[in-house]
Amino acid sequence: MYPIDFFWRAAARWPQRVAIDAPEGCITYQELAERVCATAAGLVALDAMPQSRVGICAGNSADHIVVLLAVLACGKVWVPLNPKSTQPEIRRVTDAIDASIVVVDAAYAHLVTERTAQRVLIGDSAQEGTTLAQLMATHAGALAPVFSLPDDATQAIKFTGGTTGAPKGVMQPYRAWMTNIVNQIHAWGFDEHDRYVMAAPITHGTSTYVLPILAQGGCHLIMEGVGATAVHRTFKERGGTVCFMPPTLVYMLMALEGASRADFPQLKRLIYGGAPMPPEKIREVRAFFGPVLGTTYGQTEAPQILTVMRPEDFEDERNWAAVGRKTWYSDVAVMSPQGDILPVGEVGEVVARGPLVMSGYWKLPEKTAETLVDGWLHTGDRGMFDARGYLYLKDRLKDMVITGGFNVYPVEVENALGKHPAVHECAVFGIPDDKWGECVQAAVQLRPQQQVSEADLIAFVREQLGPVQTPKRIHFHQDLPRSPVGKVLKTAVRELAIQSN
């Protein structure tokens, strides 16, 4: 069985249910299956080699889902290309994977300069290449291609963000995708009544929800537009029940003028990820949306769901700093630098093993050997388990600040800053210092129409945490620098802080 088989079984069971609800119209499971079969046959006609790499550079759309499923259906390897990236960044990825086919939205065709790959265009365009519509028309009525590959064969290559170094291509095998699908369904209880609002890009977090929702007969809602206003309108007018988004977008929804819980009448699960949510923000979100908040912990190397925090887990405030308990098929532990598994309550590096874990980095055997050691994936995160099995992350290993011989975990300082009513979001980091080795500093974005002095914020943190963990300086930003998916770029704010010192 392969990941795509979850979709084939759903299409056979619910042929007339709506699989995709897009601004341009609805697509039933039967119609979607026909489009996927035709597109898959077209991809094989362009390149018959199994496991060849297909890059997709596109925004969220029904066509994007069709092509993604078609890549999975013909035994090829999906490589997402972020349309918010620059031309050189995309070229670096397509060159690295030796893509045989690149599918690109006509609007983003200028970003893809790969000349050796065959090009398929989504939408009308004067650009050179076959259009998706032509491909589907040529192969209309085709049956799904048949292939035979082992569980450890590669389903996708996803490149890490590269904010701390050169991006690495993470090879996600079939077994990892199968594990993710089962764990998502088990964790969130998806069913045929779910309507998933595609707020996050398919090239990023949303991709891990495409098959779990379809497997259960649910529907994907393609938004008209992007951003908080479009998300709000989709929930209010089209009955969204579940969504995955970064915390920043959650905050933006609450800040919309006139917005209230009544605008989300069918919402059952609001899943955040990609960045932590401080306890004070959790309090605000639960007060606004009700008991629907959930989160997962994972990384590209172990996609999305090593641990899960369901809405019921958030009923206990002790859990608000946690990222949940282990999911099925994943062994998660905390390890010392010497390679020993640490007991409850001790802080060390979070490690994981099991079928969810990647098979390695694309053409980087040395990096793979550094990260996969004796079967354990070394996540680079520091954390601890409590006696109830909840995992608490302290910070990235590389982010820990050592000042005057003391370890300072930025997330703890960020949580303290986040309690101030004027603080919207913040990032804490270390700056080289002749006296202390490193000194703690912070970058802060205030709420609209709010003001607070640097001295007052420093005093606010000192009262909570004491002098060692208190930032020596606070840098105010009107808008914190962010990645294309809304994460605060800690490396960027740190560089700006160094320049201003």
N, C-alpha and C positions, 0 to 999 in steps of 0.2 A: 504494500500500500504506500502511496505517495501523498504529500500534502494536497495536491489537486483533487484527489479522490474524495475528500470531504465535500468539495463543491459538486462533483459529478453526482454523488449520492443525494445531495440536497435538491439538485435540479430534477432528478428522477422522482423524488418524493413530493416536491412542491412546484411542479412546472408552471403553474399559473400565479403563484405568489409573486409579488414585486420584489426583485432583488436590488434594484437601483432606482432611486427616486431623484432625478436630476432636473435642473431648471428647464431643459429642453424636452423632458418627458420621462415616463416610467419604462423600465425594462423588466420583464418577467424573467424568472429563472430559465425557462425554456429558451427565450430569446437570447438571454445572456450566454447560455451554453452553445447556441448556434453560432454566435459571434466569436466566442472563444475557440470553437473548433475550426472555424474558417481562418481565423488569424493564426492559430497554431500551425495549420497546414501551410499557410503562406510563409511563415517563418522557416519551416522545414524546407520549403521550395527555394528560399533564398540561401539557406545553409543547412544541409542535412546532418551535419555533425552534432551528435549529442554533447552536452556540456560546453558548447561554445557560448561565449558571453554576449549578452544582449543588454545594452545600456538603454535606459528610459529616462529622458529629460522632459518632464511634463508637470503641469499643475494638476490639482485634483479634478478629475472628470470621469465620466462613464467610460470614455475611450481608454483612459489610463488604466482603469480596473480591467478592462477587456484585454489589453496588451499584457499586463502583469500576469493575469491568469493564463493567457496563451503561452507565455514563456515557461510557466510552471508545467503546462500541459504537454509540452513537447521535449522535455528533458534538458532544456537549456538553463543557463545560469543568469539570474536576474542581477543587474548592477544598477542601482538607483543613481541618477545624476541630478543633483539639486539645481533647479532652475534659478535659484538665487545666488549660485556660485558665479565666479568670474569665468571668462573663456579659458584662461590659462589653467585654472583649477580643474575644469572639466576635461580639458585636453590631457592633463596629467593622469587623470583616472582612466580615460579611454585608451591612452597609450600603454598604461601599466597592465591593463587586463587584456589587451589585444582584442578589442571588441570586433565581432564579425558583423553585427547589426546594431544600429543605433536608431531608436524610435524617439522622435522629438516633436513637441508641440511646434506648430508653425511660428508661434509668437517667440519661441526661444531658439529658432533654427540658427540664429547668428552666434549662439554660444557654442555650438558643436562644430568644430573645425576638422574633426576626424575625416580623413579622405580615403582610408583603406576599408573602412566599414561600409556596408550597404545601409542606406538611409531610408527610413519609413517616416512619413510625416503625418502627424495628427492635425486635421483641419486643412483648409484650402491654403495653398501657398504657391508663390512663383518660384520657390526654391527647388533645386534639383532633387529628385527622389520619388519613390512610389508613395502614394498616400495610403493611409490605413483603410479608407473606404474602398480604394481600388483593390487592395489586398483581400479584403473580405468579400468583395463582389466576385473576384476571380475564383475564390475557393469556397464559395457558398455551397452548403450541403455536404461539406467534407466531414468525415468522421475524425474523432480525436486521434492524434498520432499515438502509436504504441512504442514504448521504450522500456528497457530493463536496465536499471542501475542499482548499485548497493545503497544501503542506508547511509553510508558515510560519504556518498557522492555529494557534490556541492549544489545547493539550491539557490544560494545568493552569495554575492560578495558585496559587503557593505563597508565603505571606507569610514574610518574614525574621523572625528572632526579636525584633528590636526592642530588644535590650539596650543599644544605643548610640544610639537615636533611634527615631523613629516607624517602625513596620514598613512594608515596601514589598512590593507584590504582584508577584512575579516571574512573567512570562508565559513558560512553557515550551512551545515549539511542537512540532508532530508530529516535525519533524526531530530535535529534541533527544532526544525519547523513543526514536526509532528508533536513534539513535546510541548511547544509553545501553544499550539492549538488546543490540545487537551487541557492544559493548565488554565488557559484563559476561560474556556467554557466552564470548567469546574469552579474556578475562583469567582466568576461573576454571574453564573447561572443564566447565561444568554439563552433566549428561546425565540420562537418564530414571531413573537410580538415586538421584538426589539427593533428600534430604528436608530441606527448609529449616525451621529452627526460628524461628518468628516471635517473637523476643525484643524487638526494637525496635518501636515503634508503626508501623502502616501509615500514619498521618498524617505520619510522618517518614521515616527512612532505609529502613525495610523496603519502602516503596512502590516503590523503584527495583529491587527484586529480584522483585516479583510476576510480571511478564511474562517476564523472563529464565528463571526456573525453569519456568514453565508452557510456554514456547516449546520447551523441551527435553524435555517430558514428565515433569518432576519433580513433587514433592509438597510442599505447604505444611503444616507441622505447627502447628496452633493450640494454644497451651498452655492448660493448666487452671490458672488463676491467673496471677500476675505476679511478677516479681522473680527473684533468683538461685536460690531453691529450686525454683521452677517450671521454670526453664531447665534446671537440673541434672536434675530428674526426667524432663523430656522427652527429653533426650539419653540418659539411662541406660535408660529403659524403652521408648522409641519409635524409637530408631535414627536420631537426627538426624545428618546428614552435614555441614551447613554452617549458618553463622549470621552475622549482622551485628549488632554491638552496640557501645555506647560502651566505652572503656577501663575506666570505673568498674565496669561490670557484669562485665567479665572478672576484675577483681581480687576482686570479691565472690564469684565462683564458686570461685576458688582458696582463699578464706578460709572456705568452708563447712566445718563440722566433719565430718571423716571423708572429705571429697571427695578423689578421686584420678583420675589419667588413665584408669584402668580404667572409670570411670563414663561415659566418652565413647567407647564402643567403635568407633563408625562415623565419628567426626569426621575430616573431611578438610581443611576450610578454616574457620578462625576469623578473620573479617574485622572489624577494628575501624575506627571512624571517628567524626567529630564532635568529636574532641579529639586532641591528640598523645599518644603513649606514649613516655615517656623511655626511653633505652637500658637503664637498670638494670631497669625494668619489663619491657622486651622480653626481657631475659635470664631473668627470673623466669617469664614466661609461657611461653617456649619450653622451659624446664626442666620445667614442669608439664605442658603439653599436647603437647610435641613439635614437629616442624617443620611446623606447620599454619597459622602466623600469616600474615596478609596485611592490606594496607590500601590505600585509595585516597585520592586528593586531588581535591576538587572543591568546589563550593558550590552553593547553590540556583540561582544564575545560570548555572551550568554543571554540571548535576546529576551528582554522585558521582564521576565517573571521568575526569578530565583526565589523571591519572597513576595508575599501579598499582604496588604492591609485592607480588609473588607470594611464596609461602613459600620458593621457591628463592633469591629475592633476599635473604632474611634470613640465608642461610648465611654471607654475608660481613658481618662486624661493621662494616665501613666504611659500610654502607648503613643502619644502624639509625637514624640521624638523618635519613634521607631519606624522601621520600613516593613514590618510584618514578620510572619512566620514562613518557614520553608514551604515551597510548593511540591507537588508530586514529582518524583523522579530526579530531584535535585538534592545533593548532599552539600550543605553549606556549613562552613566552620570558620573559626578564627585561629590563625597560626602565628607562632612566634618567628622572629628572624632566623632561628635555628631549625625551623621546620617542624616544631612540636605543636600539636593541637592544644589550644588553651582551654581551660575550664570556664564555666559560667562566671561572668563578671570581670574577666580580664580582657584588656584591649590588645588587639593584634591585627594583622592583615586578614581581611575577609578572603576566603578561598572557596572554590566550588568545583564540583565534579558531577558527572552524569551526562545523559544524552542531550541536555540543553546546551552544552558547552561546544564552542567552535571546534573545527578540526585544525585550525591554524591560520596564520597570516599568509596571504597570497605572495608567493615567491620570496618570503622572508623567513627562512628556516632558523636563523639565529634568534630573531625576535620571538618566533614561536617557542623555541626552546627556553627562552627566558620567562615566558608567560605561562606555558604549560609544563609543570614540573611534577613528575611522578603521578600524572593523572589529574593533578589539581590545577585549576585556573587561578592564577594570582591576579586579583582584581585591581590591586593598587589602592583599595579603600581600607581605612582603619575602622574597626568596629568591635562590638562586644554583644554577646547574648545574655539575656537575663534568664532567671530560673524558669520562666514560663515559655521560653522558646522564641521570644521577640528579639529581632536583630536591631541594634542601634548603631548607626554610622557616626563615626567621629569626624572623619574627613579623609580626603585623599592623602596618601602617604607623602606625596610631594608638596602638599599644601600645608602640612603641619609646620608651625612656626616654633623654632627653638630660640628662646630669648632669655639670656642670662642663665642658661642651663635648664630652664623650665620648658616643658612642652605645652604649647597653646594650640587648641583645636579651633580653627576659624569658625566652624559651624556653631560652637557654643557662644562665641562672641556675637555672631550674626543673630542668633536667637535672642540674645540680650538686647541688642540694638533694635531688633524688630518689635520689642515690647513698647517702644516709645511711640506715642500716638502720632507724631509728625513723620515717622519714617515709613516710606513706602516699600523700599527694597534696599539691600546693602550687600557689600562683598568685603570680606576681611582677608588680609594677606600679610606677609612678612616683607620687610625692606631691609637690605644689608645695613648694619650699624656697627661702627667702630667699637662702641662700648659694650653693647649687649649681644653682638653677633647678628641678631635680627631684632627689629622692633616691630610691634604690631601696629598696623594702620588699617583704615577702613575707607571705603568709598560708599557714599550714601545718596540715594535719590529720595527726596521728600515727597509727601503727598501734595496734591494741588492746593494752593493757598495756605500752606503750612510753613512755619518758620521756626527754626531752633538754632542756637549758636553751637559752634564746635565745642566750646567749654562746657555747655550744658549737657551735650550728648556724652562727652567724656566722663563727666561726673555721674551721669545716669548709669553708665556701664560699670564704673568703679564701685558704685554702691551695691551692684548685684554680684560682681565677680571678683572684686579686689584689684589691686594695682597691676599684678603681673599680666593679666589678660586684657587689661584696658588699653584701647588704642592710644598711641602717642599722638597721632594726628588723624583727622577726619577730613576727607576730600569730598566736597559736595558736587554732584552732577545733576544737571537738569534732566538728562536721560542717560542712564548707565549704558555703556556700549554692550551690544548683544549680538549673538550669532543669528543666522537666518531663521532659526526656529525659536528664538526668544530667550535663550540662555544668556545670563550675564557672563561676559568674557572676563574672567578674573585675571588672565594674563594681560589683557589690554588695560584694565584699570590699574593694575600694578605698574605697568610701564609708564602710564600717565602720572602716577604718584611719584615714581622715581624721577621723572623729568621735572616735577614741580618742587621737589625737595631741595 
